[in-house]
Amino acid sequence: MPATYEPSIQEDCLSALHRRTTGGAKLVFEIDPLHDPRWKAFVASHPDASIFHQVEWLEALKSCYGYMPTALTLAPPQSPLENGLVYCRVQSKLTGTRIVSLPFSDHCEPLINTPEDLNTFAAHLARSVEKNGWKYFELRPILHTPDDKNNFGVSQSYHLHRLDLRPSEQLLFKKFHKDCVQRKIRRGERSLRCEEGTSESLLQAFYKLMIKTRRRQGVPPQPLDWFRSVTARMGENAQVWVAFKGETPVSSIFTLTTKKTLVYKYGCSDSRFNNLGGTALLFWNAIQRSRTAGIEELDMGRSDIANAGLVTFKEHWGAERSSVKYWRYPYRAASSNPERLIRYVKNVISIAPDRALMLLGNLLYRHVG
């Protein structure tokens, strides 16, 4: 992968998309991360880059939801990228137009060298929001936060859990909660069989369980096309894990792999079989397989702070908790919640047939990201 590239005439002309920062000393360039080969090479080499920065994830967002990704950088055309902030513009007549870095992503770190880089990018996005009359822009960092706290508000706070997979398998298993994890794994090993892959049959089994789970939660499922888009673009780096009792799928998890990290993204189950330990067994299988492949960390994803059950589940595995805050500009937009659109249909979901739930998900999720 070359470190530089020759821009097209159109790209060269569009360098006028850059904006001067408040001090006037730096130029911000907007690039297309799907077609600028520098982005893929940059993400592969940056230590803070995650699965959500990768071109394949961005392509899935565009394919399923129509979100066009853009990246900001201080590197001019033909120069190697040394920093970047990627985002999508969500356009919706129902929830308003806004910039999100990134939709449907648990976190998305600004890939910067200094705090001044982030301040420069934030100033650029603030001007775009004000100039175009958009609702807000949102950042989802783990490490770096905006300096200007007066004009930014926190829209959501989450727990993020990560498990170090470098200890031996025996030491890892010993850290798991005896009743809530260890015994469930052993129970699952006695009564269930597991499969993993990205075949259509496994995706269908996963999605049927997703519909059941989302119904219990009072929200529609994400579009099936979303999961197909992710698996099609991620290849072997996306895996569907399904536990079966006989021929009946009882639980499933959806994972992504990048560099040295396994990411748990989605989970679902048939609550009638929760006592069989299917979810615990799937996690353990995924951990064992990943360790063999050299994976060093399990990112268990974000959890609502109020969701004590999910937080406790993750901590029973010995995962370490950290905090993730979603920052919005302007401050007044922090209380806006596009996900309320999903919650409005909660009363219908308990009685709606599966096909209706799928239709609701297809219609609504593109407005939520």
FIKOL-933218 format. One record per residue (C-alpha): residue in three letters; x, y, z. Coordinates in steps of 0.02 Angstrom, whole numbers. Layout:
! residues N
PT  res      px      py      pz
PT  ALA       X       Y       Z
...
***
This chain:
! residues 369
PT  res      px      py      pz
PT  MET       0       0       0
PT  PRO      83     165     -53
PT  ALA     100     303      76
PT  THR      52     438     -50
PT  TYR     -64     448    -199
PT  GLU     -97     557    -349
PT  PRO    -264     647    -328
PT  SER    -382     662    -474
PT  ILE    -413     834    -550
PT  GLN    -578     838    -458
PT  GLU    -494     795    -292
PT  ASP    -362     928    -322
PT  CYS    -495    1057    -354
PT  LEU    -595     999    -205
PT  SER    -448    1039     -92
PT  ALA    -545    1202     -79
PT  LEU    -656    1106      42
PT  HIS    -524    1139     174
PT  ARG    -567    1270     306
PT  ARG    -451    1385     398
PT  THR    -450    1362     586
PT  THR    -484    1504     706
PT  GLY    -301    1549     713
PT  GLY    -285    1540     526
PT  ALA    -122    1441     536
PT  LYS    -185    1267     490
PT  LEU    -286    1200     347
PT  VAL    -411    1058     370
PT  PHE    -435     943     220
PT  GLU    -587     834     192
PT  ILE    -551     667     108
PT  ASP    -651     515      55
PT  PRO    -586     370     162
PT  LEU    -668     243      47
PT  HIS    -564     294    -103
PT  ASP    -411     383     -34
PT  PRO    -287     239     -10
PT  ARG    -195     338     123
PT  TRP    -337     309     246
PT  LYS    -326     119     247
PT  ALA    -138     123     271
PT  PHE    -154     254     408
PT  VAL    -284     155     505
PT  ALA    -180      -4     491
PT  SER     -30      83     571
PT  HIS    -112     195     703
PT  PRO    -112     119     879
PT  ASP    -279     198     927
PT  ALA    -374     141     772
PT  SER    -515      17     801
PT  ILE    -629     -91     694
PT  PHE    -742      61     676
PT  HIS    -610     160     582
PT  GLN    -586      26     451
PT  VAL    -640      50     271
PT  GLU    -745    -110     280
PT  TRP    -850     -41     424
PT  LEU    -872     124     334
PT  GLU    -924      33     175
PT  ALA   -1056     -64     273
PT  LEU   -1127      99     345
PT  LYS   -1139     172     171
PT  SER   -1210      14      91
PT  CYS   -1349     -16     218
PT  TYR   -1394     157     282
PT  GLY   -1332     273     146
PT  TYR   -1212     365     262
PT  MET   -1069     442     164
PT  PRO    -908     440     267
PT  THR    -786     585     268
PT  ALA    -620     605     356
PT  LEU    -535     764     412
PT  THR    -346     778     409
PT  LEU    -212     910     419
PT  ALA    -111     821     285
PT  PRO    -124     903     113
PT  PRO    -150     800     -45
PT  GLN      -4     685     -90
PT  SER      63     688      89
PT  PRO      54     538     207
PT  LEU     -83     550     337
PT  GLU     -24     585     513
PT  ASN    -194     621     592
PT  GLY    -378     602     552
PT  LEU    -555     610     616
PT  VAL    -687     509     523
PT  TYR    -874     543     527
PT  CYS   -1037     518     434
PT  ARG   -1173     644     400
PT  VAL   -1342     576     451
PT  GLN   -1480     659     351
PT  SER   -1656     632     416
PT  LYS   -1819     725     402
PT  LEU   -1874     640     563
PT  THR   -1724     668     676
PT  GLY   -1629     808     588
PT  THR   -1463     819     497
PT  ARG   -1309     794     604
PT  ILE   -1128     734     601
PT  VAL   -1085     578     700
PT  SER    -915     500     727
PT  LEU    -973     364     701
PT  PRO   -1152     298     686
PT  PHE   -1186     125     761
PT  SER   -1008     121     829
PT  ASP    -978      98    1015
PT  HIS    -831     217    1010
PT  CYS    -725     306     880
PT  GLU    -563     386     934
PT  PRO    -499     543     847
PT  LEU    -333     484     775
PT  ILE    -225     630     828
PT  ASN     -48     671     884
PT  THR     -85     821     996
PT  PRO    -239     896    1081
PT  GLU    -223    1042     962
PT  ASP    -264     925     817
PT  LEU    -432     882     897
PT  ASN    -467    1065     934
PT  THR    -434    1107     753
PT  PHE    -551     970     690
PT  ALA    -685    1020     816
PT  ALA    -677    1202     760
PT  HIS    -696    1147     579
PT  LEU    -849    1041     620
PT  ALA    -925    1178     728
PT  ARG    -916    1298     582
PT  SER    -996    1168     468
PT  VAL   -1139    1143     590
PT  GLU   -1170    1329     610
PT  LYS   -1153    1369     424
PT  ASN   -1271    1232     366
PT  GLY   -1397    1241     508
PT  TRP   -1368    1060     560
PT  LYS   -1421     999     733
PT  TYR   -1250     951     802
PT  PHE   -1093     850     783
PT  GLU   -1052     708     902
PT  LEU    -885     630     950
PT  ARG    -869     460    1034
PT  PRO    -691     454    1102
PT  ILE    -613     345    1236
PT  LEU    -449     437    1261
PT  HIS    -464     614    1192
PT  THR    -597     742    1236
PT  PRO    -628     920    1174
PT  ASP    -544    1060    1272
PT  ASP    -690    1178    1250
PT  LYS    -808    1103    1380
PT  ASN    -915    1261    1385
PT  ASN    -982    1234    1210
PT  PHE    -989    1044    1217
PT  GLY   -1115     939    1311
PT  VAL   -1112     755    1357
PT  SER   -1260     670    1273
PT  GLN   -1231     495    1340
PT  SER   -1113     409    1461
PT  TYR   -1075     223    1451
PT  HIS    -968      91    1531
PT  LEU    -843       3    1417
PT  HIS    -775    -167    1468
PT  ARG    -616    -248    1403
PT  LEU    -539    -414    1449
PT  ASP    -353    -450    1437
PT  LEU    -333    -616    1346
PT  ARG    -144    -632    1368
PT  PRO    -145    -737    1528
PT  SER    -150    -925    1508
PT  GLU    -316   -1010    1472
PT  GLN    -315   -1084    1648
PT  LEU    -287    -915    1731
PT  LEU    -423    -835    1625
PT  PHE    -549    -969    1670
PT  LYS    -504    -954    1854
PT  LYS    -549    -767    1850
PT  PHE    -725    -802    1788
PT  HIS    -867    -800    1915
PT  LYS    -891    -980    1971
PT  ASP   -1082    -986    1967
PT  CYS   -1122    -859    1832
PT  VAL    -986    -904    1707
PT  GLN    -886   -1060    1746
PT  ARG   -1033   -1173    1785
PT  LYS   -1132   -1108    1637
PT  ILE    -987   -1146    1520
PT  ARG    -977   -1324    1585
PT  ARG   -1165   -1345    1574
PT  GLY   -1164   -1283    1395
PT  GLU   -1024   -1402    1349
PT  ARG   -1131   -1548    1407
PT  SER   -1293   -1501    1320
PT  LEU   -1258   -1387    1171
PT  ARG   -1163   -1386    1007
PT  CYS   -1089   -1229     931
PT  GLU   -1057   -1169     754
PT  GLU    -972   -1014     689
PT  GLY    -953    -932     520
PT  THR   -1046    -813     406
PT  SER   -1157    -932     308
PT  GLU   -1334    -878     267
PT  SER   -1403   -1016     379
PT  LEU   -1305    -952     529
PT  LEU   -1356    -772     491
PT  GLN   -1538    -827     485
PT  ALA   -1522    -920     651
PT  PHE   -1438    -767     728
PT  TYR   -1571    -649     660
PT  LYS   -1717    -752     724
PT  LEU   -1640    -741     897
PT  MET   -1610    -555     872
PT  ILE   -1795    -528     837
PT  LYS   -1841    -620     998
PT  THR   -1715    -520    1100
PT  ARG   -1764    -352    1028
PT  ARG   -1946    -390    1059
PT  ARG   -1906    -421    1244
PT  GLN   -1812    -257    1247
PT  GLY   -1957    -163    1168
PT  VAL   -1865    -109    1010
PT  PRO   -1864    -174     830
PT  PRO   -1714    -270     764
PT  GLN   -1584    -190     653
PT  PRO   -1607    -230     468
PT  LEU   -1546    -401     415
PT  ASP   -1458    -311     272
PT  TRP   -1348    -225     402
PT  PHE   -1276    -390     463
PT  ARG   -1259    -452     284
PT  SER   -1165    -292     238
PT  VAL   -1045    -310     383
PT  THR   -1007    -494     353
PT  ALA    -990    -469     165
PT  ARG    -860    -333     188
PT  MET    -768    -398     341
PT  GLY    -745    -574     275
PT  GLU    -666    -688     405
PT  ASN    -648    -540     524
PT  ALA    -836    -551     558
PT  GLN    -904    -708     639
PT  VAL   -1077    -766     690
PT  TRP   -1073    -890     835
PT  VAL   -1230    -993     868
PT  ALA   -1267   -1120    1006
PT  PHE   -1395   -1256     965
PT  LYS   -1498   -1372    1071
PT  GLY   -1526   -1510     946
PT  GLU   -1576   -1412     791
PT  THR   -1646   -1264     889
PT  PRO   -1537   -1106     900
PT  VAL   -1537   -1047    1081
PT  SER   -1408    -906    1086
PT  SER   -1292    -812     970
PT  ILE   -1157    -679     971
PT  PHE   -1086    -574     829
PT  THR    -900    -531     838
PT  LEU    -775    -429     739
PT  THR    -586    -446     737
PT  THR    -456    -313     706
PT  LYS    -270    -315     739
PT  LYS    -252    -393     914
PT  THR    -432    -362     971
PT  LEU    -590    -466     967
PT  VAL    -745    -354     974
PT  TYR    -911    -418    1041
PT  LYS   -1041    -316     946
PT  TYR   -1210    -403     962
PT  GLY   -1287    -539    1067
PT  CYS   -1458    -622    1070
PT  SER   -1545    -774    1141
PT  ASP   -1705    -872    1164
PT  SER   -1745    -840    1347
PT  ARG   -1828   -1011    1364
PT  PHE   -1655   -1091    1356
PT  ASN   -1553    -967    1459
PT  ASN   -1522   -1098    1593
PT  LEU   -1419   -1202    1469
PT  GLY   -1273   -1079    1470
PT  GLY   -1268   -1048    1282
PT  THR   -1205    -869    1288
PT  ALA   -1067    -911    1411
PT  LEU   -1012   -1058    1303
PT  LEU   -1006    -951    1146
PT  PHE    -900    -818    1231
PT  TRP    -780    -952    1295
PT  ASN    -767   -1032    1122
PT  ALA    -734    -862    1044
PT  ILE    -601    -822    1175
PT  GLN    -513    -989    1151
PT  ARG    -513    -977     961
PT  SER    -454    -796     966
PT  ARG    -311    -831    1086
PT  THR    -250    -967     968
PT  ALA    -248    -838     828
PT  GLY    -144    -716     932
PT  ILE    -285    -601     990
PT  GLU    -239    -511    1152
PT  GLU    -397    -419    1203
PT  LEU    -586    -441    1205
PT  ASP    -681    -277    1185
PT  MET    -850    -319    1262
PT  GLY    -927    -156    1202
PT  ARG   -1024     -18    1286
PT  SER   -1159     -39    1417
PT  ASP   -1291      85    1475
PT  ILE   -1243     138    1650
PT  ALA   -1421     100    1706
PT  ASN   -1414     -77    1636
PT  ALA   -1349    -159    1793
PT  GLY   -1380    -334    1727
PT  LEU   -1271    -312    1573
PT  VAL   -1134    -224    1672
PT  THR   -1132    -365    1800
PT  PHE   -1128    -497    1662
PT  LYS    -971    -421    1587
PT  GLU    -884    -398    1754
PT  HIS    -917    -580    1798
PT  TRP    -791    -619    1659
PT  GLY    -658    -515    1746
PT  ALA    -667    -374    1618
PT  GLU    -602    -203    1668
PT  ARG    -723     -57    1663
PT  SER    -687     114    1590
PT  SER    -796     262    1541
PT  VAL    -851     323    1370
PT  LYS    -936     492    1350
PT  TYR   -1018     552    1190
PT  TRP    -982     737    1164
PT  ARG   -1092     854    1063
PT  TYR   -1077    1028     993
PT  PRO   -1172    1137    1025
PT  TYR   -1203    1109    1209
PT  ARG   -1391    1136    1191
PT  ALA   -1404     983    1078
PT  ALA   -1339     863    1212
PT  SER   -1516     822    1272
PT  SER   -1577     776    1097
PT  ASN   -1602     588    1080
PT  PRO   -1636     517     905
PT  GLU   -1662     345     983
PT  ARG   -1827     407    1054
PT  LEU   -1895     376     879
PT  ILE   -1870     189     912
PT  ARG   -1944     198    1086
PT  TYR   -2104     278    1023
PT  VAL   -2157     113     946
PT  LYS   -2123      12    1104
PT  ASN   -2307     -18    1143
PT  VAL   -2333     -96     971
PT  ILE   -2184    -211     977
PT  SER   -2249    -337    1103
PT  ILE   -2395    -383     990
PT  ALA   -2325    -353     815
PT  PRO   -2281    -505     707
PT  ASP   -2099    -534     663
PT  ARG   -2120    -468     487
PT  ALA   -2188    -304     555
PT  LEU   -2040    -287     674
PT  MET   -1919    -314     530
PT  LEU   -2009    -181     428
PT  LEU   -2001     -58     574
PT  GLY   -1815     -88     591
PT  ASN   -1788     -62     405
PT  LEU   -1884     102     412
PT  LEU   -1820     178     574
PT  TYR   -1637     135     604
PT  ARG   -1568     243     465
PT  HIS   -1642     393     558
PT  VAL   -1561     346     724
PT  GLY   -1375     326     686
***
